[in-house]
Amino acid sequence: MNHETMSKEYITPTAEYLSSLYGITMFEASSIAWRGVMSTEAYKTAKEFAIKEDGVVTLYTKSEIQDKGIHYLLESTGKKNALKN
């Protein structure tokens, strides 16, 4: 499977799994999932992302997705303090 297919068919299932496994929101989980496929056309051409949580669909900008994904990346690498600068 390639990243293009993953970006079109597996972001939501991956986010659902991450959300249930780690107890994080679908927004947070989706941001993490999208970080893995940022080089895809689906990500590059998207202007906003529809994320469903508790039956409610919310639209997030690419900037919001990137910011949350970066937050988790820095936190996971022990560089959380970099967020304050």
mmCIF file of the N, C-alpha and C atoms, coordinates in Angstrom:
data_MODEL
# 
_entry.id   MODEL 
# 
loop_
_atom_site.group_PDB 
_atom_site.id 
_atom_site.type_symbol 
_atom_site.label_atom_id 
_atom_site.label_alt_id 
_atom_site.label_comp_id 
_atom_site.label_asym_id 
_atom_site.label_entity_id 
_atom_site.label_seq_id 
_atom_site.pdbx_PDB_ins_code 
_atom_site.Cartn_x 
_atom_site.Cartn_y 
_atom_site.Cartn_z 
_atom_site.occupancy 
_atom_site.B_iso_or_equiv 
_atom_site.pdbx_formal_charge 
_atom_site.auth_seq_id 
_atom_site.auth_comp_id 
_atom_site.auth_asym_id 
_atom_site.auth_atom_id 
_atom_site.pdbx_PDB_model_num 
ATOM 1   N N  . MET A 1 1  ? 0.847   -1.173 0.000  1.00 0.00 ? 1  MET A N  1 
ATOM 2   C CA . MET A 1 1  ? 0.000   0.000  0.000  1.00 0.00 ? 1  MET A CA 1 
ATOM 3   C C  . MET A 1 1  ? 0.896   1.241  0.000  1.00 0.00 ? 1  MET A C  1 
ATOM 4   N N  . ASN A 1 2  ? 0.465   2.248  -0.729 1.00 0.00 ? 2  ASN A N  1 
ATOM 5   C CA . ASN A 1 2  ? 1.259   3.470  -0.781 1.00 0.00 ? 2  ASN A CA 1 
ATOM 6   C C  . ASN A 1 2  ? 0.596   4.588  0.035  1.00 0.00 ? 2  ASN A C  1 
ATOM 7   N N  . HIS A 1 3  ? 1.337   5.660  0.204  1.00 0.00 ? 3  HIS A N  1 
ATOM 8   C CA . HIS A 1 3  ? 0.848   6.765  1.029  1.00 0.00 ? 3  HIS A CA 1 
ATOM 9   C C  . HIS A 1 3  ? -0.370  7.469  0.437  1.00 0.00 ? 3  HIS A C  1 
ATOM 10  N N  . GLU A 1 4  ? -0.468  7.529  -0.876 1.00 0.00 ? 4  GLU A N  1 
ATOM 11  C CA . GLU A 1 4  ? -1.646  8.148  -1.504 1.00 0.00 ? 4  GLU A CA 1 
ATOM 12  C C  . GLU A 1 4  ? -2.909  7.392  -1.114 1.00 0.00 ? 4  GLU A C  1 
ATOM 13  N N  . THR A 1 5  ? -2.853  6.067  -1.195 1.00 0.00 ? 5  THR A N  1 
ATOM 14  C CA . THR A 1 5  ? -4.005  5.247  -0.803 1.00 0.00 ? 5  THR A CA 1 
ATOM 15  C C  . THR A 1 5  ? -4.308  5.437  0.676  1.00 0.00 ? 5  THR A C  1 
ATOM 16  N N  . MET A 1 6  ? -3.274  5.443  1.479  1.00 0.00 ? 6  MET A N  1 
ATOM 17  C CA . MET A 1 6  ? -3.475  5.637  2.922  1.00 0.00 ? 6  MET A CA 1 
ATOM 18  C C  . MET A 1 6  ? -4.157  6.970  3.208  1.00 0.00 ? 6  MET A C  1 
ATOM 19  N N  . SER A 1 7  ? -3.743  8.032  2.494  1.00 0.00 ? 7  SER A N  1 
ATOM 20  C CA . SER A 1 7  ? -4.309  9.353  2.756  1.00 0.00 ? 7  SER A CA 1 
ATOM 21  C C  . SER A 1 7  ? -5.768  9.455  2.336  1.00 0.00 ? 7  SER A C  1 
ATOM 22  N N  . LYS A 1 8  ? -6.178  8.634  1.388  1.00 0.00 ? 8  LYS A N  1 
ATOM 23  C CA . LYS A 1 8  ? -7.555  8.686  0.893  1.00 0.00 ? 8  LYS A CA 1 
ATOM 24  C C  . LYS A 1 8  ? -8.488  7.724  1.616  1.00 0.00 ? 8  LYS A C  1 
ATOM 25  N N  . GLU A 1 9  ? -7.956  6.624  2.135  1.00 0.00 ? 9  GLU A N  1 
ATOM 26  C CA . GLU A 1 9  ? -8.825  5.578  2.673  1.00 0.00 ? 9  GLU A CA 1 
ATOM 27  C C  . GLU A 1 9  ? -8.608  5.224  4.148  1.00 0.00 ? 9  GLU A C  1 
ATOM 28  N N  . TYR A 1 10 ? -7.493  5.614  4.715  1.00 0.00 ? 10 TYR A N  1 
ATOM 29  C CA . TYR A 1 10 ? -7.175  5.100  6.042  1.00 0.00 ? 10 TYR A CA 1 
ATOM 30  C C  . TYR A 1 10 ? -6.944  6.141  7.129  1.00 0.00 ? 10 TYR A C  1 
ATOM 31  N N  . ILE A 1 11 ? -7.104  7.412  6.829  1.00 0.00 ? 11 ILE A N  1 
ATOM 32  C CA . ILE A 1 11 ? -6.902  8.426  7.873  1.00 0.00 ? 11 ILE A CA 1 
ATOM 33  C C  . ILE A 1 11 ? -7.938  8.268  8.988  1.00 0.00 ? 11 ILE A C  1 
ATOM 34  N N  . THR A 1 12 ? -9.197  8.168  8.620  1.00 0.00 ? 12 THR A N  1 
ATOM 35  C CA . THR A 1 12 ? -10.240 8.054  9.644  1.00 0.00 ? 12 THR A CA 1 
ATOM 36  C C  . THR A 1 12 ? -10.106 6.767  10.464 1.00 0.00 ? 12 THR A C  1 
ATOM 37  N N  . PRO A 1 13 ? -9.949  5.589  9.827  1.00 0.00 ? 13 PRO A N  1 
ATOM 38  C CA . PRO A 1 13 ? -9.768  4.383  10.656 1.00 0.00 ? 13 PRO A CA 1 
ATOM 39  C C  . PRO A 1 13 ? -8.530  4.451  11.553 1.00 0.00 ? 13 PRO A C  1 
ATOM 40  N N  . THR A 1 14 ? -7.453  5.030  11.047 1.00 0.00 ? 14 THR A N  1 
ATOM 41  C CA . THR A 1 14 ? -6.241  5.173  11.856 1.00 0.00 ? 14 THR A CA 1 
ATOM 42  C C  . THR A 1 14 ? -6.500  6.118  13.026 1.00 0.00 ? 14 THR A C  1 
ATOM 43  N N  . ALA A 1 15 ? -7.158  7.226  12.754 1.00 0.00 ? 15 ALA A N  1 
ATOM 44  C CA . ALA A 1 15 ? -7.469  8.194  13.810 1.00 0.00 ? 15 ALA A CA 1 
ATOM 45  C C  . ALA A 1 15 ? -8.409  7.580  14.851 1.00 0.00 ? 15 ALA A C  1 
ATOM 46  N N  . GLU A 1 16 ? -9.388  6.827  14.407 1.00 0.00 ? 16 GLU A N  1 
ATOM 47  C CA . GLU A 1 16 ? -10.303 6.171  15.355 1.00 0.00 ? 16 GLU A CA 1 
ATOM 48  C C  . GLU A 1 16 ? -9.541  5.222  16.274 1.00 0.00 ? 16 GLU A C  1 
ATOM 49  N N  . TYR A 1 17 ? -8.609  4.478  15.697 1.00 0.00 ? 17 TYR A N  1 
ATOM 50  C CA . TYR A 1 17 ? -7.798  3.554  16.494 1.00 0.00 ? 17 TYR A CA 1 
ATOM 51  C C  . TYR A 1 17 ? -6.943  4.323  17.509 1.00 0.00 ? 17 TYR A C  1 
ATOM 52  N N  . LEU A 1 18 ? -6.248  5.352  17.041 1.00 0.00 ? 18 LEU A N  1 
ATOM 53  C CA . LEU A 1 18 ? -5.408  6.149  17.942 1.00 0.00 ? 18 LEU A CA 1 
ATOM 54  C C  . LEU A 1 18 ? -6.233  6.799  19.047 1.00 0.00 ? 18 LEU A C  1 
ATOM 55  N N  . SER A 1 19 ? -7.400  7.298  18.684 1.00 0.00 ? 19 SER A N  1 
ATOM 56  C CA . SER A 1 19 ? -8.275  7.944  19.655 1.00 0.00 ? 19 SER A CA 1 
ATOM 57  C C  . SER A 1 19 ? -8.695  6.972  20.757 1.00 0.00 ? 19 SER A C  1 
ATOM 58  N N  . SER A 1 20 ? -9.093  5.771  20.348 1.00 0.00 ? 20 SER A N  1 
ATOM 59  C CA . SER A 1 20 ? -9.539  4.798  21.351 1.00 0.00 ? 20 SER A CA 1 
ATOM 60  C C  . SER A 1 20 ? -8.369  4.241  22.157 1.00 0.00 ? 20 SER A C  1 
ATOM 61  N N  . LEU A 1 21 ? -7.218  4.078  21.517 1.00 0.00 ? 21 LEU A N  1 
ATOM 62  C CA . LEU A 1 21 ? -6.058  3.517  22.197 1.00 0.00 ? 21 LEU A CA 1 
ATOM 63  C C  . LEU A 1 21 ? -5.477  4.476  23.234 1.00 0.00 ? 21 LEU A C  1 
ATOM 64  N N  . TYR A 1 22 ? -5.391  5.759  22.878 1.00 0.00 ? 22 TYR A N  1 
ATOM 65  C CA . TYR A 1 22 ? -4.729  6.730  23.748 1.00 0.00 ? 22 TYR A CA 1 
ATOM 66  C C  . TYR A 1 22 ? -5.679  7.690  24.458 1.00 0.00 ? 22 TYR A C  1 
ATOM 67  N N  . GLY A 1 23 ? -6.983  7.576  24.191 1.00 0.00 ? 23 GLY A N  1 
ATOM 68  C CA . GLY A 1 23 ? -7.942  8.448  24.863 1.00 0.00 ? 23 GLY A CA 1 
ATOM 69  C C  . GLY A 1 23 ? -7.808  9.900  24.457 1.00 0.00 ? 23 GLY A C  1 
ATOM 70  N N  . ILE A 1 24 ? -7.459  10.136 23.190 1.00 0.00 ? 24 ILE A N  1 
ATOM 71  C CA . ILE A 1 24 ? -7.327  11.503 22.686 1.00 0.00 ? 24 ILE A CA 1 
ATOM 72  C C  . ILE A 1 24 ? -8.492  11.806 21.755 1.00 0.00 ? 24 ILE A C  1 
ATOM 73  N N  . THR A 1 25 ? -8.687  13.068 21.452 1.00 0.00 ? 25 THR A N  1 
ATOM 74  C CA . THR A 1 25 ? -9.801  13.451 20.586 1.00 0.00 ? 25 THR A CA 1 
ATOM 75  C C  . THR A 1 25 ? -9.537  13.016 19.143 1.00 0.00 ? 25 THR A C  1 
ATOM 76  N N  . MET A 1 26 ? -10.590 13.000 18.354 1.00 0.00 ? 26 MET A N  1 
ATOM 77  C CA . MET A 1 26 ? -10.430 12.678 16.935 1.00 0.00 ? 26 MET A CA 1 
ATOM 78  C C  . MET A 1 26 ? -9.619  13.754 16.226 1.00 0.00 ? 26 MET A C  1 
ATOM 79  N N  . PHE A 1 27 ? -9.740  14.991 16.653 1.00 0.00 ? 27 PHE A N  1 
ATOM 80  C CA . PHE A 1 27 ? -8.919  16.061 16.086 1.00 0.00 ? 27 PHE A CA 1 
ATOM 81  C C  . PHE A 1 27 ? -7.437  15.779 16.330 1.00 0.00 ? 27 PHE A C  1 
ATOM 82  N N  . GLU A 1 28 ? -7.101  15.457 17.565 1.00 0.00 ? 28 GLU A N  1 
ATOM 83  C CA . GLU A 1 28 ? -5.711  15.146 17.892 1.00 0.00 ? 28 GLU A CA 1 
ATOM 84  C C  . GLU A 1 28 ? -5.227  13.916 17.125 1.00 0.00 ? 28 GLU A C  1 
ATOM 85  N N  . ALA A 1 29 ? -6.034  12.871 17.118 1.00 0.00 ? 29 ALA A N  1 
ATOM 86  C CA . ALA A 1 29 ? -5.654  11.633 16.435 1.00 0.00 ? 29 ALA A CA 1 
ATOM 87  C C  . ALA A 1 29 ? -5.541  11.835 14.925 1.00 0.00 ? 29 ALA A C  1 
ATOM 88  N N  . SER A 1 30 ? -6.441  12.593 14.351 1.00 0.00 ? 30 SER A N  1 
ATOM 89  C CA . SER A 1 30 ? -6.387  12.866 12.911 1.00 0.00 ? 30 SER A CA 1 
ATOM 90  C C  . SER A 1 30 ? -5.145  13.678 12.560 1.00 0.00 ? 30 SER A C  1 
ATOM 91  N N  . SER A 1 31 ? -4.794  14.618 13.412 1.00 0.00 ? 31 SER A N  1 
ATOM 92  C CA . SER A 1 31 ? -3.584  15.418 13.188 1.00 0.00 ? 31 SER A CA 1 
ATOM 93  C C  . SER A 1 31 ? -2.342  14.540 13.164 1.00 0.00 ? 31 SER A C  1 
ATOM 94  N N  . ILE A 1 32 ? -2.294  13.584 14.053 1.00 0.00 ? 32 ILE A N  1 
ATOM 95  C CA . ILE A 1 32 ? -1.175  12.636 14.086 1.00 0.00 ? 32 ILE A CA 1 
ATOM 96  C C  . ILE A 1 32 ? -1.175  11.782 12.813 1.00 0.00 ? 32 ILE A C  1 
ATOM 97  N N  . ALA A 1 33 ? -2.342  11.280 12.434 1.00 0.00 ? 33 ALA A N  1 
ATOM 98  C CA . ALA A 1 33 ? -2.437  10.426 11.235 1.00 0.00 ? 33 ALA A CA 1 
ATOM 99  C C  . ALA A 1 33 ? -2.017  11.188 9.981  1.00 0.00 ? 33 ALA A C  1 
ATOM 100 N N  . TRP A 1 34 ? -2.443  12.436 9.858  1.00 0.00 ? 34 TRP A N  1 
ATOM 101 C CA . TRP A 1 34 ? -2.080  13.229 8.680  1.00 0.00 ? 34 TRP A CA 1 
ATOM 102 C C  . TRP A 1 34 ? -0.587  13.520 8.617  1.00 0.00 ? 34 TRP A C  1 
ATOM 103 N N  . ARG A 1 35 ? 0.096   13.598 9.761  1.00 0.00 ? 35 ARG A N  1 
ATOM 104 C CA . ARG A 1 35 ? 1.546   13.853 9.748  1.00 0.00 ? 35 ARG A CA 1 
ATOM 105 C C  . ARG A 1 35 ? 2.290   12.795 8.958  1.00 0.00 ? 35 ARG A C  1 
ATOM 106 N N  . GLY A 1 36 ? 1.779   11.581 8.959  1.00 0.00 ? 36 GLY A N  1 
ATOM 107 C CA . GLY A 1 36 ? 2.452   10.493 8.251  1.00 0.00 ? 36 GLY A CA 1 
ATOM 108 C C  . GLY A 1 36 ? 2.296   10.524 6.743  1.00 0.00 ? 36 GLY A C  1 
ATOM 109 N N  . VAL A 1 37 ? 1.381   11.351 6.260  1.00 0.00 ? 37 VAL A N  1 
ATOM 110 C CA . VAL A 1 37 ? 1.129   11.377 4.809  1.00 0.00 ? 37 VAL A CA 1 
ATOM 111 C C  . VAL A 1 37 ? 1.125   12.812 4.268  1.00 0.00 ? 37 VAL A C  1 
ATOM 112 N N  . MET A 1 38 ? 1.928   13.665 4.873  1.00 0.00 ? 38 MET A N  1 
ATOM 113 C CA . MET A 1 38 ? 1.956   15.071 4.477  1.00 0.00 ? 38 MET A CA 1 
ATOM 114 C C  . MET A 1 38 ? 2.498   15.293 3.053  1.00 0.00 ? 38 MET A C  1 
ATOM 115 N N  . SER A 1 39 ? 3.197   14.317 2.517  1.00 0.00 ? 39 SER A N  1 
ATOM 116 C CA . SER A 1 39 ? 3.755   14.471 1.173  1.00 0.00 ? 39 SER A CA 1 
ATOM 117 C C  . SER A 1 39 ? 2.766   14.076 0.072  1.00 0.00 ? 39 SER A C  1 
ATOM 118 N N  . THR A 1 40 ? 1.580   13.639 0.448  1.00 0.00 ? 40 THR A N  1 
ATOM 119 C CA . THR A 1 40 ? 0.603   13.174 -0.541 1.00 0.00 ? 40 THR A CA 1 
ATOM 120 C C  . THR A 1 40 ? -0.156  14.332 -1.177 1.00 0.00 ? 40 THR A C  1 
ATOM 121 N N  . GLU A 1 41 ? -0.695  14.083 -2.348 1.00 0.00 ? 41 GLU A N  1 
ATOM 122 C CA . GLU A 1 41 ? -1.513  15.086 -3.033 1.00 0.00 ? 41 GLU A CA 1 
ATOM 123 C C  . GLU A 1 41 ? -2.771  15.391 -2.232 1.00 0.00 ? 41 GLU A C  1 
ATOM 124 N N  . ALA A 1 42 ? -3.344  14.373 -1.591 1.00 0.00 ? 42 ALA A N  1 
ATOM 125 C CA . ALA A 1 42 ? -4.557  14.584 -0.793 1.00 0.00 ? 42 ALA A CA 1 
ATOM 126 C C  . ALA A 1 42 ? -4.305  15.617 0.308  1.00 0.00 ? 42 ALA A C  1 
ATOM 127 N N  . TYR A 1 43 ? -3.155  15.540 0.929  1.00 0.00 ? 43 TYR A N  1 
ATOM 128 C CA . TYR A 1 43 ? -2.828  16.503 1.986  1.00 0.00 ? 43 TYR A CA 1 
ATOM 129 C C  . TYR A 1 43 ? -2.453  17.852 1.389  1.00 0.00 ? 43 TYR A C  1 
ATOM 130 N N  . LYS A 1 44 ? -1.598  17.832 0.393  1.00 0.00 ? 44 LYS A N  1 
ATOM 131 C CA . LYS A 1 44 ? -1.114  19.076 -0.200 1.00 0.00 ? 44 LYS A CA 1 
ATOM 132 C C  . LYS A 1 44 ? -2.238  19.939 -0.775 1.00 0.00 ? 44 LYS A C  1 
ATOM 133 N N  . THR A 1 45 ? -3.245  19.302 -1.359 1.00 0.00 ? 45 THR A N  1 
ATOM 134 C CA . THR A 1 45 ? -4.320  20.057 -2.010 1.00 0.00 ? 45 THR A CA 1 
ATOM 135 C C  . THR A 1 45 ? -5.496  20.367 -1.094 1.00 0.00 ? 45 THR A C  1 
ATOM 136 N N  . ALA A 1 46 ? -5.531  19.749 0.076  1.00 0.00 ? 46 ALA A N  1 
ATOM 137 C CA . ALA A 1 46 ? -6.639  20.003 1.010  1.00 0.00 ? 46 ALA A CA 1 
ATOM 138 C C  . ALA A 1 46 ? -6.518  21.391 1.623  1.00 0.00 ? 46 ALA A C  1 
ATOM 139 N N  . LYS A 1 47 ? -7.635  22.062 1.727  1.00 0.00 ? 47 LYS A N  1 
ATOM 140 C CA . LYS A 1 47 ? -7.659  23.366 2.386  1.00 0.00 ? 47 LYS A CA 1 
ATOM 141 C C  . LYS A 1 47 ? -8.239  23.240 3.795  1.00 0.00 ? 47 LYS A C  1 
ATOM 142 N N  . GLU A 1 48 ? -9.084  22.240 3.981  1.00 0.00 ? 48 GLU A N  1 
ATOM 143 C CA . GLU A 1 48 ? -9.663  21.985 5.292  1.00 0.00 ? 48 GLU A CA 1 
ATOM 144 C C  . GLU A 1 48 ? -9.945  20.496 5.424  1.00 0.00 ? 48 GLU A C  1 
ATOM 145 N N  . PHE A 1 49 ? -10.146 20.083 6.660  1.00 0.00 ? 49 PHE A N  1 
ATOM 146 C CA . PHE A 1 49 ? -10.333 18.678 6.985  1.00 0.00 ? 49 PHE A CA 1 
ATOM 147 C C  . PHE A 1 49 ? -11.600 18.532 7.824  1.00 0.00 ? 49 PHE A C  1 
ATOM 148 N N  . ALA A 1 50 ? -12.495 17.658 7.391  1.00 0.00 ? 50 ALA A N  1 
ATOM 149 C CA . ALA A 1 50 ? -13.733 17.396 8.129  1.00 0.00 ? 50 ALA A CA 1 
ATOM 150 C C  . ALA A 1 50 ? -13.481 16.226 9.078  1.00 0.00 ? 50 ALA A C  1 
ATOM 151 N N  . ILE A 1 51 ? -13.624 16.484 10.361 1.00 0.00 ? 51 ILE A N  1 
ATOM 152 C CA . ILE A 1 51 ? -13.377 15.462 11.375 1.00 0.00 ? 51 ILE A CA 1 
ATOM 153 C C  . ILE A 1 51 ? -14.642 15.286 12.203 1.00 0.00 ? 51 ILE A C  1 
ATOM 154 N N  . LYS A 1 52 ? -15.097 14.039 12.262 1.00 0.00 ? 52 LYS A N  1 
ATOM 155 C CA . LYS A 1 52 ? -16.331 13.715 12.973 1.00 0.00 ? 52 LYS A CA 1 
ATOM 156 C C  . LYS A 1 52 ? -16.003 13.170 14.357 1.00 0.00 ? 52 LYS A C  1 
ATOM 157 N N  . GLU A 1 53 ? -16.651 13.768 15.346 1.00 0.00 ? 53 GLU A N  1 
ATOM 158 C CA . GLU A 1 53 ? -16.476 13.310 16.717 1.00 0.00 ? 53 GLU A CA 1 
ATOM 159 C C  . GLU A 1 53 ? -17.809 13.429 17.449 1.00 0.00 ? 53 GLU A C  1 
ATOM 160 N N  . ASP A 1 54 ? -18.228 12.337 18.054 1.00 0.00 ? 54 ASP A N  1 
ATOM 161 C CA . ASP A 1 54 ? -19.501 12.302 18.777 1.00 0.00 ? 54 ASP A CA 1 
ATOM 162 C C  . ASP A 1 54 ? -20.661 12.740 17.886 1.00 0.00 ? 54 ASP A C  1 
ATOM 163 N N  . GLY A 1 55 ? -20.617 12.357 16.609 1.00 0.00 ? 55 GLY A N  1 
ATOM 164 C CA . GLY A 1 55 ? -21.701 12.646 15.687 1.00 0.00 ? 55 GLY A CA 1 
ATOM 165 C C  . GLY A 1 55 ? -21.677 14.043 15.092 1.00 0.00 ? 55 GLY A C  1 
ATOM 166 N N  . VAL A 1 56 ? -20.715 14.867 15.475 1.00 0.00 ? 56 VAL A N  1 
ATOM 167 C CA . VAL A 1 56 ? -20.624 16.237 14.987 1.00 0.00 ? 56 VAL A CA 1 
ATOM 168 C C  . VAL A 1 56 ? -19.390 16.374 14.094 1.00 0.00 ? 56 VAL A C  1 
ATOM 169 N N  . VAL A 1 57 ? -19.599 16.909 12.888 1.00 0.00 ? 57 VAL A N  1 
ATOM 170 C CA . VAL A 1 57 ? -18.489 17.134 11.965 1.00 0.00 ? 57 VAL A CA 1 
ATOM 171 C C  . VAL A 1 57 ? -18.006 18.574 12.130 1.00 0.00 ? 57 VAL A C  1 
ATOM 172 N N  . THR A 1 58 ? -16.711 18.707 12.344 1.00 0.00 ? 58 THR A N  1 
ATOM 173 C CA . THR A 1 58 ? -16.078 20.015 12.476 1.00 0.00 ? 58 THR A CA 1 
ATOM 174 C C  . THR A 1 58 ? -15.036 20.152 11.378 1.00 0.00 ? 58 THR A C  1 
ATOM 175 N N  . LEU A 1 59 ? -14.989 21.328 10.764 1.00 0.00 ? 59 LEU A N  1 
ATOM 176 C CA . LEU A 1 59 ? -13.976 21.607 9.754  1.00 0.00 ? 59 LEU A CA 1 
ATOM 177 C C  . LEU A 1 59 ? -12.779 22.284 10.408 1.00 0.00 ? 59 LEU A C  1 
ATOM 178 N N  . TYR A 1 60 ? -11.594 21.751 10.116 1.00 0.00 ? 60 TYR A N  1 
ATOM 179 C CA . TYR A 1 60 ? -10.353 22.312 10.624 1.00 0.00 ? 60 TYR A CA 1 
ATOM 180 C C  . TYR A 1 60 ? -9.490  22.747 9.447  1.00 0.00 ? 60 TYR A C  1 
ATOM 181 N N  . THR A 1 61 ? -8.772  23.829 9.627  1.00 0.00 ? 61 THR A N  1 
ATOM 182 C CA . THR A 1 61 ? -7.869  24.292 8.582  1.00 0.00 ? 61 THR A CA 1 
ATOM 183 C C  . THR A 1 61 ? -6.604  23.432 8.590  1.00 0.00 ? 61 THR A C  1 
ATOM 184 N N  . LYS A 1 62 ? -5.876  23.516 7.494  1.00 0.00 ? 62 LYS A N  1 
ATOM 185 C CA . LYS A 1 62 ? -4.606  22.797 7.422  1.00 0.00 ? 62 LYS A CA 1 
ATOM 186 C C  . LYS A 1 62 ? -3.661  23.295 8.511  1.00 0.00 ? 62 LYS A C  1 
ATOM 187 N N  . SER A 1 63 ? -3.698  24.573 8.782  1.00 0.00 ? 63 SER A N  1 
ATOM 188 C CA . SER A 1 63 ? -2.849  25.142 9.822  1.00 0.00 ? 63 SER A CA 1 
ATOM 189 C C  . SER A 1 63 ? -3.160  24.532 11.192 1.00 0.00 ? 63 SER A C  1 
ATOM 190 N N  . GLU A 1 64 ? -4.436  24.350 11.492 1.00 0.00 ? 64 GLU A N  1 
ATOM 191 C CA . GLU A 1 64 ? -4.821  23.747 12.770 1.00 0.00 ? 64 GLU A CA 1 
ATOM 192 C C  . GLU A 1 64 ? -4.331  22.301 12.862 1.00 0.00 ? 64 GLU A C  1 
ATOM 193 N N  . ILE A 1 65 ? -4.458  21.564 11.771 1.00 0.00 ? 65 ILE A N  1 
ATOM 194 C CA . ILE A 1 65 ? -3.994  20.174 11.727 1.00 0.00 ? 65 ILE A CA 1 
ATOM 195 C C  . ILE A 1 65 ? -2.478  20.139 11.915 1.00 0.00 ? 65 ILE A C  1 
ATOM 196 N N  . GLN A 1 66 ? -1.761  21.003 11.217 1.00 0.00 ? 66 GLN A N  1 
ATOM 197 C CA . GLN A 1 66 ? -0.301  21.048 11.323 1.00 0.00 ? 66 GLN A CA 1 
ATOM 198 C C  . GLN A 1 66 ? 0.143   21.412 12.738 1.00 0.00 ? 66 GLN A C  1 
ATOM 199 N N  . ASP A 1 67 ? -0.475  22.437 13.300 1.00 0.00 ? 67 ASP A N  1 
ATOM 200 C CA . ASP A 1 67 ? -0.083  22.883 14.641 1.00 0.00 ? 67 ASP A CA 1 
ATOM 201 C C  . ASP A 1 67 ? -0.266  21.781 15.678 1.00 0.00 ? 67 ASP A C  1 
ATOM 202 N N  . LYS A 1 68 ? -1.394  21.090 15.629 1.00 0.00 ? 68 LYS A N  1 
ATOM 203 C CA . LYS A 1 68 ? -1.640  20.021 16.599 1.00 0.00 ? 68 LYS A CA 1 
ATOM 204 C C  . LYS A 1 68 ? -0.678  18.860 16.365 1.00 0.00 ? 68 LYS A C  1 
ATOM 205 N N  . GLY A 1 69 ? -0.419  18.535 15.105 1.00 0.00 ? 69 GLY A N  1 
ATOM 206 C CA . GLY A 1 69 ? 0.521   17.461 14.796 1.00 0.00 ? 69 GLY A CA 1 
ATOM 207 C C  . GLY A 1 69 ? 1.924   17.784 15.266 1.00 0.00 ? 69 GLY A C  1 
ATOM 208 N N  . ILE A 1 70 ? 2.340   19.024 15.090 1.00 0.00 ? 70 ILE A N  1 
ATOM 209 C CA . ILE A 1 70 ? 3.668   19.457 15.552 1.00 0.00 ? 70 ILE A CA 1 
ATOM 210 C C  . ILE A 1 70 ? 3.741   19.386 17.069 1.00 0.00 ? 70 ILE A C  1 
ATOM 211 N N  . HIS A 1 71 ? 2.660   19.786 17.733 1.00 0.00 ? 71 HIS A N  1 
ATOM 212 C CA . HIS A 1 71 ? 2.607   19.701 19.196 1.00 0.00 ? 71 HIS A CA 1 
ATOM 213 C C  . HIS A 1 71 ? 2.895   18.278 19.654 1.00 0.00 ? 71 HIS A C  1 
ATOM 214 N N  . TYR A 1 72 ? 2.225   17.294 19.048 1.00 0.00 ? 72 TYR A N  1 
ATOM 215 C CA . TYR A 1 72 ? 2.434   15.900 19.445 1.00 0.00 ? 72 TYR A CA 1 
ATOM 216 C C  . TYR A 1 72 ? 3.817   15.406 19.072 1.00 0.00 ? 72 TYR A C  1 
ATOM 217 N N  . LEU A 1 73 ? 4.348   15.846 17.944 1.00 0.00 ? 73 LEU A N  1 
ATOM 218 C CA . LEU A 1 73 ? 5.700   15.452 17.545 1.00 0.00 ? 73 LEU A CA 1 
ATOM 219 C C  . LEU A 1 73 ? 6.719   15.958 18.558 1.00 0.00 ? 73 LEU A C  1 
ATOM 220 N N  . LEU A 1 74 ? 6.631   17.233 18.913 1.00 0.00 ? 74 LEU A N  1 
ATOM 221 C CA . LEU A 1 74 ? 7.577   17.795 19.875 1.00 0.00 ? 74 LEU A CA 1 
ATOM 222 C C  . LEU A 1 74 ? 7.431   17.137 21.241 1.00 0.00 ? 74 LEU A C  1 
ATOM 223 N N  . GLU A 1 75 ? 6.208   16.901 21.643 1.00 0.00 ? 75 GLU A N  1 
ATOM 224 C CA . GLU A 1 75 ? 5.974   16.266 22.937 1.00 0.00 ? 75 GLU A CA 1 
ATOM 225 C C  . GLU A 1 75 ? 6.544   14.853 22.967 1.00 0.00 ? 75 GLU A C  1 
ATOM 226 N N  . SER A 1 76 ? 6.370   14.108 21.872 1.00 0.00 ? 76 SER A N  1 
ATOM 227 C CA . SER A 1 76 ? 6.835   12.723 21.825 1.00 0.00 ? 76 SER A CA 1 
ATOM 228 C C  . SER A 1 76 ? 8.352   12.616 21.754 1.00 0.00 ? 76 SER A C  1 
ATOM 229 N N  . THR A 1 77 ? 9.017   13.680 21.312 1.00 0.00 ? 77 THR A N  1 
ATOM 230 C CA . THR A 1 77 ? 10.476  13.664 21.222 1.00 0.00 ? 77 THR A CA 1 
ATOM 231 C C  . THR A 1 77 ? 11.132  14.374 22.397 1.00 0.00 ? 77 THR A C  1 
ATOM 232 N N  . GLY A 1 78 ? 10.315  14.733 23.388 1.00 0.00 ? 78 GLY A N  1 
ATOM 233 C CA . GLY A 1 78 ? 10.846  15.374 24.584 1.00 0.00 ? 78 GLY A CA 1 
ATOM 234 C C  . GLY A 1 78 ? 11.209  16.829 24.400 1.00 0.00 ? 78 GLY A C  1 
ATOM 235 N N  . LYS A 1 79 ? 10.665  17.455 23.367 1.00 0.00 ? 79 LYS A N  1 
ATOM 236 C CA . LYS A 1 79 ? 10.994  18.849 23.082 1.00 0.00 ? 79 LYS A CA 1 
ATOM 237 C C  . LYS A 1 79 ? 9.784   19.759 23.286 1.00 0.00 ? 79 LYS A C  1 
ATOM 238 N N  . LYS A 1 80 ? 8.927   19.382 24.212 1.00 0.00 ? 80 LYS A N  1 
ATOM 239 C CA . LYS A 1 80 ? 7.707   20.134 24.466 1.00 0.00 ? 80 LYS A CA 1 
ATOM 240 C C  . LYS A 1 80 ? 7.982   21.609 24.781 1.00 0.00 ? 80 LYS A C  1 
ATOM 241 N N  . ASN A 1 81 ? 9.087   21.886 25.464 1.00 0.00 ? 81 ASN A N  1 
ATOM 242 C CA . ASN A 1 81 ? 9.413   23.276 25.819 1.00 0.00 ? 81 ASN A CA 1 
ATOM 243 C C  . ASN A 1 81 ? 9.651   24.137 24.587 1.00 0.00 ? 81 ASN A C  1 
ATOM 244 N N  . ALA A 1 82 ? 9.941   23.518 23.458 1.00 0.00 ? 82 ALA A N  1 
ATOM 245 C CA . ALA A 1 82 ? 10.144  24.277 22.221 1.00 0.00 ? 82 ALA A CA 1 
ATOM 246 C C  . ALA A 1 82 ? 8.856   24.985 21.806 1.00 0.00 ? 82 ALA A C  1 
ATOM 247 N N  . LEU A 1 83 ? 7.711   24.508 22.278 1.00 0.00 ? 83 LEU A N  1 
ATOM 248 C CA . LEU A 1 83 ? 6.436   25.123 21.954 1.00 0.00 ? 83 LEU A CA 1 
ATOM 249 C C  . LEU A 1 83 ? 6.287   26.502 22.576 1.00 0.00 ? 83 LEU A C  1 
ATOM 250 N N  . LYS A 1 84 ? 7.007   26.747 23.639 1.00 0.00 ? 84 LYS A N  1 
ATOM 251 C CA . LYS A 1 84 ? 6.887   28.010 24.364 1.00 0.00 ? 84 LYS A CA 1 
ATOM 252 C C  . LYS A 1 84 ? 7.708   29.115 23.710 1.00 0.00 ? 84 LYS A C  1 
ATOM 253 N N  . ASN A 1 85 ? 8.629   28.753 22.849 1.00 0.00 ? 85 ASN A N  1 
ATOM 254 C CA . ASN A 1 85 ? 9.499   29.762 22.204 1.00 0.00 ? 85 ASN A CA 1 
ATOM 255 C C  . ASN A 1 85 ? 8.933   30.227 20.904 1.00 0.00 ? 85 ASN A C  1 
# 
